[in-house]
Amino acid sequence: MSTTALAKHFDIPSQSLFNFLTEKSWIEKIDKNWRLTGKGEFEGGEYIQSQKFGEYIGWPKSIIEHAIFQELLEIPLNVEALGKRFDIGSHRF
């Protein structure tokens, strides 16, 4: 499961999930590319090679049960996430 698919599962913007995983030291951005940290590898992250998307970080489906994501769901929503959740353009806030 890609990080973007994981974000869709939790119904949050993918950039919010990338930021969250960076804050938790699971991933980091190096030279414009997302890279796993030792912690991210420990939690099951791995690199997946796709002809269509190139290399990306993949997670096992079981990762959705990890306790860290309960914390993510308790973070207050930003305007973009609120708009998405209620199907309202963020510019209308």
C-alpha distances in whole Angstrom, upper triangle without the diagonal:
4,7,8,6,6,10,11,10,13,15,15,16,13,16,17,13,14,17,17,15,18,20,19,19,15,15,18,19,21,23,21,18,15,16,14,17,19,17,14,14,16,13,11,9,10,11,10,12,13,16,15,13,15,13,10,8,5,5,6,6,10,9,10,13,14,17,17,15,18,20,18,19,22,22,25,23,24,26,23,21,24,25,21,22,25,25,28,28,28,31,33,32
4,5,5,6,9,10,10,13,14,14,13,10,13,14,11,11,15,15,13,15,18,17,17,14,13,15,16,18,20,17,14,12,13,13,16,18,17,13,14,16,14,12,9,10,10,9,11,11,15,13,11,12,11,7,6,4,6,9,9,13,11,12,15,15,18,17,15,19,20,17,18,22,21,23,22,22,24,21,19,23,23,20,21,25,24,26,26,25,29,31,30
4,5,5,6,9,10,11,12,11,11,7,10,11,7,7,11,11,9,12,15,14,14,11,10,13,14,16,18,16,13,10,12,11,14,17,15,12,14,16,13,12,10,11,11,11,14,14,17,16,13,14,12,8,7,6,7,10,11,13,11,11,14,14,16,14,13,16,17,14,15,19,18,20,19,19,21,18,17,20,21,18,19,23,22,24,24,23,26,28,28
4,5,5,6,9,10,10,9,8,5,8,10,8,8,12,13,12,14,17,17,17,15,13,15,15,18,19,16,14,12,14,15,18,20,19,15,17,20,17,16,13,14,14,13,15,14,17,15,12,14,13,10,9,9,10,13,13,15,13,13,16,17,19,17,14,18,18,15,16,19,18,20,17,18,19,16,14,18,18,15,17,20,19,21,21,20,23,25,25
4,5,5,6,9,10,10,10,8,12,13,10,12,15,15,14,17,19,19,19,16,16,18,19,21,23,20,18,15,17,17,20,22,20,17,18,20,17,15,14,15,15,14,16,15,18,15,13,16,15,12,11,9,10,11,10,13,12,11,15,16,18,17,14,17,18,15,16,19,19,21,19,19,21,18,16,19,19,16,16,20,19,22,22,22,25,27,27
4,5,5,7,9,9,10,8,11,11,8,10,13,12,11,15,17,16,17,14,14,17,18,21,23,20,18,15,16,15,18,20,18,14,16,17,14,13,12,14,15,15,17,17,20,19,16,18,16,13,11,9,8,10,9,11,9,8,11,12,14,13,10,13,15,12,13,16,16,18,17,18,20,17,15,18,19,16,16,20,20,22,23,22,26,27,26
4,5,5,6,5,6,5,8,8,6,9,11,11,11,14,15,15,17,15,15,17,17,21,23,20,18,15,17,17,19,21,19,16,18,20,17,16,15,17,17,17,20,19,22,20,17,19,18,14,13,12,12,14,12,14,12,10,14,14,15,13,10,13,14,11,11,14,14,15,13,14,16,14,11,14,16,13,13,17,17,19,19,18,22,23,23
4,5,5,6,7,7,11,11,10,12,15,14,15,18,19,19,21,18,18,20,21,24,25,22,20,18,20,20,22,25,22,19,21,23,19,19,17,19,19,18,20,19,22,19,17,20,19,16,15,14,13,15,13,15,14,11,15,16,18,16,13,15,17,13,13,16,16,17,15,16,17,14,11,14,15,11,11,15,15,17,18,18,21,23,22
4,5,8,10,10,14,13,11,14,16,15,15,18,20,19,21,18,19,21,22,26,28,25,23,20,21,20,23,24,22,19,21,22,18,17,17,19,20,19,21,21,24,21,19,22,21,17,16,14,12,13,10,12,11,8,12,13,15,15,11,13,15,12,11,15,16,17,16,17,19,16,13,16,17,13,13,16,17,19,21,21,24,25,25
4,6,9,10,12,11,9,13,14,13,14,17,18,17,19,17,18,21,22,25,28,25,23,20,21,20,22,24,21,19,21,22,18,18,17,20,21,21,24,23,26,24,22,24,23,19,17,16,14,15,13,14,12,9,11,12,13,12,9,10,12,9,8,12,12,14,12,14,16,14,11,13,15,12,11,15,16,18,19,19,23,23,22
4,7,9,12,10,10,13,15,14,16,18,19,19,22,20,20,22,23,26,28,25,23,21,23,23,24,27,24,21,24,25,21,21,20,22,23,23,25,24,27,24,22,24,24,20,19,18,17,18,16,17,15,12,15,16,17,16,12,13,14,11,10,13,13,13,11,13,14,11,8,10,11,8,7,11,12,14,16,15,19,20,19
4,6,8,7,7,11,12,11,13,15,16,17,19,18,18,19,20,23,25,22,21,18,21,21,22,25,22,20,23,24,21,21,19,22,22,22,24,24,26,24,21,23,22,19,18,17,17,19,17,18,16,13,16,16,17,15,11,13,13,10,9,12,11,11,9,10,11,9,6,9,11,8,8,12,13,14,15,14,17,19,18
4,5,5,7,9,10,11,13,15,16,17,19,18,17,18,17,21,22,19,18,16,19,20,22,25,23,20,23,24,21,22,20,21,21,21,23,22,24,22,19,21,21,17,17,17,17,20,19,20,18,16,19,19,19,17,14,16,16,12,12,15,13,13,10,10,11,8,6,10,11,9,10,14,13,14,14,13,16,18,17
4,5,5,6,9,10,11,12,14,15,16,15,14,15,14,18,19,16,15,13,16,16,19,21,20,17,20,22,19,19,16,18,18,18,19,19,21,19,16,18,17,14,13,14,14,17,17,18,16,15,18,18,19,16,14,16,16,12,13,16,14,15,13,13,14,11,10,14,14,12,14,17,17,18,17,16,19,21,21
4,5,5,6,9,10,10,12,14,15,14,13,13,12,16,17,14,13,12,15,16,18,21,20,17,20,22,20,20,17,19,19,19,21,21,23,21,17,19,18,15,14,16,16,19,20,21,18,17,20,19,20,17,15,18,16,13,14,17,14,15,13,12,13,11,11,14,15,14,15,19,18,19,17,16,18,21,20
4,6,5,6,9,10,10,12,14,14,13,14,14,18,20,17,16,14,16,17,18,21,19,17,20,22,19,20,18,20,20,21,23,23,26,24,20,22,20,17,16,17,17,19,19,20,17,16,18,17,17,14,12,14,13,9,11,13,10,11,10,9,12,10,9,13,14,13,14,17,18,18,18,15,18,20,19
4,5,5,6,8,10,10,12,11,11,12,13,17,19,17,15,12,14,14,15,18,16,13,17,18,15,16,14,17,17,18,21,21,24,22,19,20,18,15,13,13,13,16,16,17,13,12,15,14,15,11,10,13,12,8,10,13,11,13,12,12,15,13,11,15,17,15,15,19,20,21,20,18,22,24,22
4,5,5,6,9,10,10,9,8,9,9,13,15,13,12,9,11,11,13,16,15,12,15,17,15,16,13,15,15,17,19,20,22,21,17,18,16,12,11,13,13,16,17,18,15,15,18,16,17,13,12,16,14,11,14,16,14,16,15,15,17,15,14,18,19,17,19,22,22,23,22,20,23,25,24
4,6,5,6,9,10,10,9,9,10,14,16,14,13,11,13,13,14,17,15,14,17,19,17,18,16,18,18,20,22,23,26,24,21,21,19,16,14,16,16,19,20,21,17,17,19,17,17,14,13,16,13,11,14,15,12,14,14,13,16,15,14,17,19,18,19,22,23,23,22,20,22,25,23
4,5,5,6,9,9,9,11,13,16,19,17,16,13,14,13,14,16,14,12,16,17,15,16,15,18,19,21,23,24,27,26,22,23,21,17,15,16,15,18,18,18,14,14,16,14,13,10,9,12,10,7,11,12,10,13,13,13,17,16,14,17,20,18,19,22,23,24,23,21,24,26,24
4,5,5,6,5,6,8,11,14,17,16,14,11,11,10,10,13,10,9,12,13,11,13,11,14,15,18,21,22,25,24,20,21,18,14,12,13,12,15,16,16,12,13,15,12,13,9,10,13,11,9,13,15,13,16,16,17,20,19,17,20,22,21,21,25,26,27,26,24,27,29,27
4,5,5,6,5,6,8,11,15,14,12,9,10,9,9,12,11,10,13,15,14,15,13,15,16,19,21,23,26,25,21,21,18,15,13,15,15,18,20,20,16,17,19,16,16,13,13,16,14,12,16,17,15,18,18,18,21,20,19,22,24,23,23,27,28,28,27,25,27,30,28
4,5,8,8,9,11,15,18,17,16,13,13,13,12,14,12,12,15,16,15,17,16,18,20,22,25,27,30,29,25,25,22,19,16,18,17,20,21,21,17,18,19,16,15,12,13,15,12,11,15,15,13,16,17,17,20,20,19,22,24,23,23,27,28,28,28,25,27,30,27
4,6,8,10,13,16,19,19,17,14,13,12,10,12,9,9,13,13,12,14,14,17,19,21,24,26,29,29,25,25,22,19,16,17,15,18,19,18,14,15,16,13,12,9,11,13,11,10,14,15,14,17,18,19,23,22,20,23,26,24,24,28,29,30,30,27,30,32,30
4,6,7,11,13,17,17,15,12,10,9,7,9,7,7,11,11,11,14,12,15,16,20,22,25,28,27,24,23,20,17,14,16,15,18,20,19,15,17,18,15,15,12,14,17,15,14,18,19,17,20,21,22,25,24,23,26,28,27,27,31,32,32,32,29,32,34,32
4,7,11,13,17,16,14,10,9,6,5,7,5,4,8,9,8,10,8,11,13,16,19,21,25,25,21,20,17,14,11,12,11,14,16,16,12,14,16,13,14,11,12,16,15,14,17,19,18,21,21,22,25,24,22,26,28,26,26,30,31,32,31,29,32,34,32
4,7,10,13,12,10,7,5,4,5,9,8,6,9,11,11,12,9,11,12,15,17,19,22,22,18,17,14,11,9,11,12,15,17,18,14,16,18,16,17,14,15,18,17,15,19,20,19,22,22,22,25,23,22,25,27,25,26,30,30,31,30,28,31,33,32
4,6,10,10,8,6,5,6,7,10,11,9,12,14,14,15,12,14,13,16,18,20,23,23,19,18,15,13,11,14,15,19,21,22,18,20,22,19,20,17,18,21,19,18,21,22,20,23,23,22,25,23,23,26,28,26,27,31,31,32,30,28,30,33,32
4,7,6,5,4,6,9,10,14,14,13,15,18,18,18,15,15,14,17,18,19,22,21,17,16,14,12,12,15,17,21,23,24,21,22,25,22,23,20,20,24,22,20,23,24,22,24,23,22,24,23,23,26,27,26,28,31,31,31,29,27,29,32,31
4,6,5,6,7,10,11,14,16,15,16,19,20,20,16,16,15,17,18,20,22,21,18,16,14,13,13,17,19,23,25,27,23,25,28,25,27,23,24,27,26,23,27,28,26,28,27,26,28,26,26,30,31,29,31,34,34,34,32,30,32,35,34
4,6,8,10,13,15,18,20,18,19,23,23,23,19,19,16,18,18,20,21,21,17,16,14,14,15,19,22,25,28,29,26,28,31,29,30,27,27,30,29,26,29,31,28,30,29,27,29,27,27,31,31,30,32,35,35,35,32,30,32,35,35
4,7,10,13,15,19,20,18,19,23,23,22,19,18,16,17,17,18,19,18,15,14,13,12,14,17,20,24,26,28,25,26,29,27,28,25,25,28,27,24,27,29,26,27,26,24,26,23,24,28,28,27,29,32,31,31,29,27,28,32,31
4,6,10,13,16,17,15,16,19,19,19,15,14,12,14,14,15,17,16,13,11,9,9,10,14,17,20,23,24,22,23,26,24,26,23,23,26,25,23,25,28,25,27,26,25,26,24,24,28,28,26,28,32,31,31,29,28,30,33,32
4,7,10,13,14,11,13,16,16,15,12,12,10,12,13,15,18,17,13,12,10,8,8,11,13,17,19,21,18,20,23,21,22,19,19,23,22,19,22,24,22,25,24,23,25,22,22,26,27,25,26,30,29,30,29,27,29,32,31
4,7,10,11,9,10,13,14,13,10,9,9,12,13,16,19,19,15,13,10,9,7,11,13,16,19,20,17,20,22,20,22,19,19,23,22,20,23,25,24,26,26,25,28,25,25,29,30,28,29,33,32,33,32,30,33,35,35
4,7,8,5,6,10,10,10,7,8,8,12,14,17,20,21,17,15,12,10,7,10,11,14,17,18,15,17,19,17,19,16,17,21,20,19,22,24,23,26,26,26,28,26,25,29,30,28,29,33,33,34,33,31,34,37,35
4,5,5,6,9,10,11,9,10,12,15,18,21,24,24,21,19,16,14,11,13,13,16,19,19,16,19,20,17,19,16,18,21,20,19,22,24,23,26,26,27,30,28,27,30,32,30,31,34,35,36,35,33,36,38,37
4,5,5,6,9,10,9,11,13,16,19,22,26,27,23,22,18,16,13,14,14,16,19,19,16,19,20,17,18,16,19,22,21,20,24,25,25,28,29,29,33,31,30,33,35,33,33,37,38,39,38,36,39,41,40
4,5,5,6,9,9,11,14,17,21,23,27,27,24,23,19,17,13,14,13,15,17,16,13,16,17,13,15,13,15,18,17,17,21,22,21,25,26,27,30,29,27,30,32,30,30,34,35,37,36,34,37,39,37
4,5,5,7,5,8,11,14,17,20,23,24,20,19,16,13,10,10,9,12,14,14,11,14,15,12,14,12,14,17,17,16,19,21,21,24,24,25,28,27,25,28,30,28,28,32,32,34,34,32,35,37,36
4,5,5,5,6,9,13,16,19,23,23,20,19,15,13,10,10,9,11,14,14,12,15,17,14,16,15,17,20,20,19,22,24,24,28,28,29,32,30,28,31,33,31,31,35,35,37,37,35,38,40,39
4,5,7,9,13,16,19,22,26,27,24,23,19,17,13,13,11,12,15,14,12,15,15,13,15,14,16,19,19,19,22,24,24,28,28,30,33,31,29,32,34,32,32,36,36,38,38,37,40,42,40
4,6,9,13,15,19,22,25,26,23,22,19,16,12,11,8,9,12,10,8,11,12,9,11,11,12,15,16,16,19,21,21,25,25,27,30,28,26,29,31,29,28,32,33,35,35,34,37,39,37
4,6,10,12,16,18,22,23,20,19,16,14,10,8,6,6,10,9,8,11,12,11,14,13,14,18,19,18,20,23,23,27,27,28,31,29,27,30,32,29,29,33,33,35,35,34,38,39,38
4,7,9,13,16,19,20,17,16,13,10,6,6,5,7,11,11,9,12,14,13,16,14,15,18,19,18,20,23,23,26,26,27,29,27,25,28,30,27,27,31,32,33,33,32,35,37,36
4,6,10,13,16,17,15,14,10,8,6,5,7,9,12,14,12,15,17,16,19,18,18,22,23,21,23,26,26,29,28,29,31,29,27,31,32,29,30,33,33,35,35,34,37,39,38
4,7,10,13,14,12,10,6,6,5,6,9,11,15,17,15,18,20,19,22,21,21,24,25,23,25,28,27,30,29,29,32,29,28,31,32,29,30,34,33,35,34,33,36,39,38
4,6,10,11,10,8,6,5,6,6,9,11,14,17,16,18,21,21,24,23,22,26,26,24,26,29,29,31,30,30,32,29,28,31,32,28,30,33,32,34,34,33,36,38,38
4,7,9,8,6,4,7,9,10,13,15,17,20,20,22,25,24,28,26,25,29,30,27,29,32,32,34,32,32,33,30,29,33,33,30,31,35,33,35,34,34,37,39,39
4,5,5,5,6,8,11,11,14,16,18,21,21,22,26,26,29,27,26,30,31,28,29,33,32,34,32,32,33,29,28,32,32,28,30,33,32,34,33,33,35,38,38
4,6,6,8,11,14,15,18,20,22,25,24,26,29,29,33,31,30,33,34,31,33,36,35,36,34,34,34,31,31,34,33,30,32,35,33,35,34,34,36,39,40
4,6,9,11,14,15,18,20,21,25,24,25,28,29,32,30,28,32,33,29,31,34,33,34,32,31,31,28,28,31,30,27,29,32,30,31,30,31,33,35,36
4,7,7,11,12,16,18,19,23,22,22,26,26,29,27,25,29,29,26,28,31,30,31,29,28,29,25,25,28,28,25,27,30,28,30,28,28,31,33,34
4,6,10,12,16,18,20,23,22,24,27,27,30,27,26,30,30,27,29,32,31,33,31,30,31,27,27,31,31,28,30,33,31,33,31,31,33,36,36
4,7,9,13,16,18,21,20,21,25,24,27,25,24,28,28,25,27,30,29,31,30,29,31,27,27,31,31,28,30,33,32,33,32,31,34,37,37
4,6,10,13,15,18,16,18,21,20,23,21,20,24,24,22,24,27,25,28,26,26,27,24,24,27,28,25,26,30,29,31,29,29,31,34,34
4,7,10,13,15,13,15,18,17,20,18,17,21,21,19,21,24,23,26,25,25,27,24,23,27,27,24,26,29,29,30,30,29,32,34,33
4,7,9,12,10,12,15,15,18,17,16,20,21,18,20,24,23,26,25,25,27,25,23,26,27,24,25,29,28,30,30,29,32,35,34
4,6,8,7,9,12,11,15,14,13,17,18,16,18,21,21,24,24,25,27,25,23,26,27,24,24,28,28,30,30,30,33,35,34
4,5,6,8,10,11,14,15,14,17,19,18,19,22,23,26,26,27,30,27,25,28,29,26,25,29,29,32,32,32,35,37,36
4,5,6,8,10,14,14,13,16,18,17,17,21,22,25,24,26,28,26,23,26,27,24,23,27,27,30,31,30,34,35,34
4,5,6,7,11,13,12,14,17,16,17,20,21,25,24,27,29,27,24,27,28,25,24,28,29,31,32,32,36,37,36
4,5,5,9,9,9,12,14,13,14,17,18,22,22,24,26,25,22,24,26,23,23,26,27,30,30,30,33,34,33
4,6,8,9,7,9,12,11,11,15,16,19,19,21,24,22,19,21,23,21,19,23,24,27,28,27,31,32,30
4,6,9,7,9,12,12,12,15,17,20,21,23,26,25,21,23,26,23,21,25,27,29,30,30,33,34,33
4,5,6,8,10,11,12,14,16,19,20,23,26,25,22,24,26,24,23,26,28,30,31,30,34,34,33
4,5,5,7,9,10,12,14,17,19,22,25,24,21,23,26,24,22,26,28,30,31,29,33,34,32
4,5,5,7,9,10,12,15,17,19,23,22,19,21,24,23,21,25,27,28,29,27,31,32,30
4,5,5,6,9,10,13,14,17,20,19,16,18,21,19,18,21,23,25,26,24,28,29,27
4,5,5,7,9,12,14,17,20,20,17,18,21,20,18,21,23,25,26,25,28,29,27
4,5,5,7,10,13,15,19,19,16,18,21,20,18,21,24,25,26,24,27,28,25
4,5,5,9,10,13,16,16,13,15,18,17,15,19,21,22,23,21,24,25,23
4,6,8,9,12,15,15,12,13,16,15,13,16,19,20,21,20,23,24,21
4,6,9,12,15,16,13,14,17,17,15,17,20,21,22,20,24,24,21
4,6,9,13,14,11,12,16,16,14,17,20,20,21,18,21,22,19
4,7,10,12,9,10,13,14,13,15,17,17,18,15,18,19,16
4,7,8,6,6,10,10,9,12,14,14,14,12,15,16,13
4,6,5,6,9,10,11,12,14,13,12,9,12,13,11
4,5,5,6,9,10,11,12,10,9,6,9,10,7
4,5,5,6,9,10,10,9,8,5,9,10,9
4,5,5,6,9,10,10,10,8,12,13,12
4,5,5,6,8,8,9,8,11,11,9
4,6,5,5,4,5,5,9,8,8
4,6,5,6,7,8,11,12,12
4,6,8,10,10,14,14,13
4,6,9,10,13,12,11
4,7,9,12,11,12
4,6,8,7,8
4,5,6,8
4,5,6
4,6
4
